[in-house]
Structures are given as structure tokens and as C-alpha cells.
């Protein structure tokens, strides 16, 4: 079995995204483009630049209250999410809280048959297992592609996120913990069924993130035995 990686790109200009994307696709199966690092007016131009590679791209437009950098209004963000949907990326990452609050957006994305990745992050802690399972159940109503990420303060926290993988589950689940204590879960999630793990091209974009070279070394070491 081939374990897959997704390089996160967080750049502040369309040109830099184009250059990083080229390098990233040579080393990784997928690339996450963090469009929230751009000015809102730069996003349409960026979508045109990257459109030929969109079948391998996860598009993310994270608001500030979800750990992102988007500087526009929520109304602008929703309009841009709809624009991204028209480009039909490999996955469009939309927060569970956004979909929950915005029925009209949810219906629109369903009507366009956009491949959604429903995401939820806890930047402070790792909730109890029952709460996490309940969250996944609610998230699954919007898509089979679910990403649930917590912050680990201990190895137990990271283990709890990995225990969410279920061989009988219908979800394409991505579940791991951020931070130093959660670092190992970014690798182990691959062996439990995660479709890919998030990595960086060099400098980490999220707490505890490995570089693509580090992960490829670990994976190849494991698979060559």
C-alpha cells in the first residue's frame, strides 16, 4: 500500500504559490493551497494560475476564528468558497461550523457536487472520545470526507485521536493531533486508514508538522522492511 502526503502551501502572492506548487507536486501526491494567506482580490487570479493542477489540490480558505488568515468579511468568504467550488478541486476544505451555520452554502455545494472535506479543529485541547465521535457523526452529514484535528498535551491525547479510526467506518477520515505531543499521530494515522497526511515543503505551516522529506524517509523505511 502506498501512503500519501499532502504538502501545505501558505504563501502571500499568486506567483509564490505557483512556484511552490510546482516543487510540491514533484514530491507529494496532493497539495493543500491555503488561499486565506492571500488578499481576497488575489484569489480569482490564483485559481486561474493553479486550475490545471486542481485535481490534486485541496483548497482551504480558513477564517481567523478557525486559526486562519482570511482578512475579508464572512460574506466575502462565502462568495469565494462558491467560486472555488466552480473550479471543482480535488477537495474543498470547509469548516463544520461554517456549514452548520450556513444552510444556503451547504445546499449550494451539494448542488454543484463539490467534493467537500468537512473540517473541525480544537487549538487548545483534545476533547473526550464520546464528544469526538459525536462530532464526526454530525460532520458526516455533509460529506464522507472528514478531518478532525485536536491539540495534544500528552501522548494519551494523540492516542485518543488515532482511536477514532474504524475499519468498518464509511468515512474517509483524517484524524490526528497537533503540537509536539501529537507529532507521531501525523505518521501513525496513515497506517490506520487516513487517505493522506499533511506535511510541509520545509518550514512547518501547522504545529508539529513534519516536512515531506522526513515523512517520505519514515514511510520508505517502514515499507522496505
N, C-alpha and C positions, 0 to 999 in steps of 0.2 A: 504493500500500500504506500502511495506517495503522500507524504504530509505536506500541506500547503501553507504558504505565507502570504501576508498582505502588508506591504510597506505603507506606512502613513506619511503623507506629504503635507506639510503645513507651511506654505510659502505666501509671501505678500504681493507677488506680481504674477500675471499670467505667463510671462516669459520664464520666470524661475520654475513655475510648475511644469511647463513644457520640458525644460531641461532635466529636471529631477525625474519626471515621468519616464523619459527615455531610458535613463540609467536604471530606474527601479524595475521596469518591465524586463530588463535583461537578467535581473537577479531574483525576481519574485513572481508568483503566479498571478497575484492581484495587487492593486494599489488603491489605497483609500486617499481620496483628494479632499482635504479639509477646506472647503470653499469659504468657511466662515473666517478664515485668516485674510481674505481679500476684502477690498471695499465692495459694497453691494453692486456698484455700477461696473465693476470689473468682471463680474461673474458670467454674464452672457458671452463676452469675448472669450473667456476661459473655456466655456462649454464648447464653443466653436473650435478652439485650438485642440481640445482633447477628444473630440467626438469620434475620431476613427479608432480610438482605443477604449471606448466606453464599455465594451463587452467584458473588460477586465477591471473595471473601476467601480469602487464603492464611493458614492458621492455623499458627503456629510456637510451639513450646514448647522452647526451647533450654536444655540443661543447662549448668552453669558450665564443665565441662571442654571444651565446644564453643563457648565465647565467649558463653554465655547467662547468664540471671539466675535460673533456677529454683531456689528455696530448699528444696524438699521432697526426699524420698528418690527414688531411681531407680524404686522400686516404685510410688510415688505418681505419678510422671511417666508411667509406662507405663499406669497405670489412667486417667489424664486423657487421654492420647493416644487410648485406646479410646473414651472418652466423646466426644471431639471428632469421631471417625470417625462416630459415630452421627448427628451433625448434618449430615454429608455436605457439607463445604465445597467450594469450587471446587478447592482443593488443600490437602492436609495435608503440611506440610514435616516429614519425619522424617530424621534423620541416618543416613547409610550405616552408620556404626559401631554405631548403636543396632539397626538392622535385622539387621546381620551377627551381632550377639551374641544377639539375641532372636528365635529361630525362632518361638516361640509368638505374639509380637506380629505378626511378618511374615505368618504364616498367618491370624491374625485379620483383619488389614487386607485381605488378599486375599479372605477370605470375605465381608467387608462391601462389597467392590467400591469401597473408598475410593480416590479419586483422589490418588495419592501423588506428592509431589515429594521425590525422594531427594537429600539434600544432603551436601556434603563441603567443609570449609574448611581452609585452611592459613593460620594467622595470622602465620606467621614468614617464609615464603618462597614461591617458585614452583618446584615440582618440575620435573624434566626431562620432556620431551614423552612419552617412552615410558611413564613412570610415570603420567602424567596419563591417557593413552589406556587404559592397563590398568585404572585406577581407574574410568573411565567404563564400560568393558566389564562390570566387576563390579557397578557401580551399576545398570546397565540390566536386570539380572536381576530387580530389584524393581519397576521402573517405567520407562516411556518418558520420563517427566519427570525430567530430571537437572539438578541445579545443582552446579557445581564452581567454587569460588572460591579464589583464592590471594592472597598479598600481594606486590605488585610492589616491587622495589628498583631497577628500571630499566625503560626503555621496552621492552627486549627481553623482560622478564618478562611485560609486558602483551600483547605481540605473541604470545607463546607460548600464552597463554590463548585468544586470538582464533583462532589457527590450528587449534584443536580443532573448530571448526565445519566440518561436512562436508555438502555439498549432497546426497549420497546417504544420509546418516545417517537412521535411523528415529527417533532421539531428538528430543524437544522439549528441546533443550539450552539451558541458561543458563550461560554461561561468561564470567567477567571477572576482573579483578584489583582488589584493594582498595588503598587508600593513594593518595597524590598522584601517584605514577608510574603508577598503574593507572587513574587517573580517566577518561582518554579511552576506555578499553575499555568503560566503562559506557554510552557512547553508541554506539561502533562495533559492539558486539555486536548491536544492533538491526538494523543493515544486513546482518549475516551470518546472521540467522535466529533470534535469540533471541525467544521469544514476548513478552517484555516486559523492561524494565529497572527496577531498584529505585531509588526516589527518596525524598526526604523532603518533608514539608509545609513545613518551614522549616529547623529545626536538623537536621543530619545524624545519622542513627541508626548508620551504619557509616562507617569511614574512607574518605574520598574521594567520598562520596555527593553527588550534585547535588540541588538542590531540584526539585520538579515544574515550577515556573515556568521555571527555567533550561533544563531538558530540552525542554519544550514550545517554547521560543523557538528552540532549536537545530534541533529536528526540523522546525518550521514554516518556518524559514529555508531548510532543505535541500529540503523538498518544494515550496516555492513557486517554486523556480528552474526 
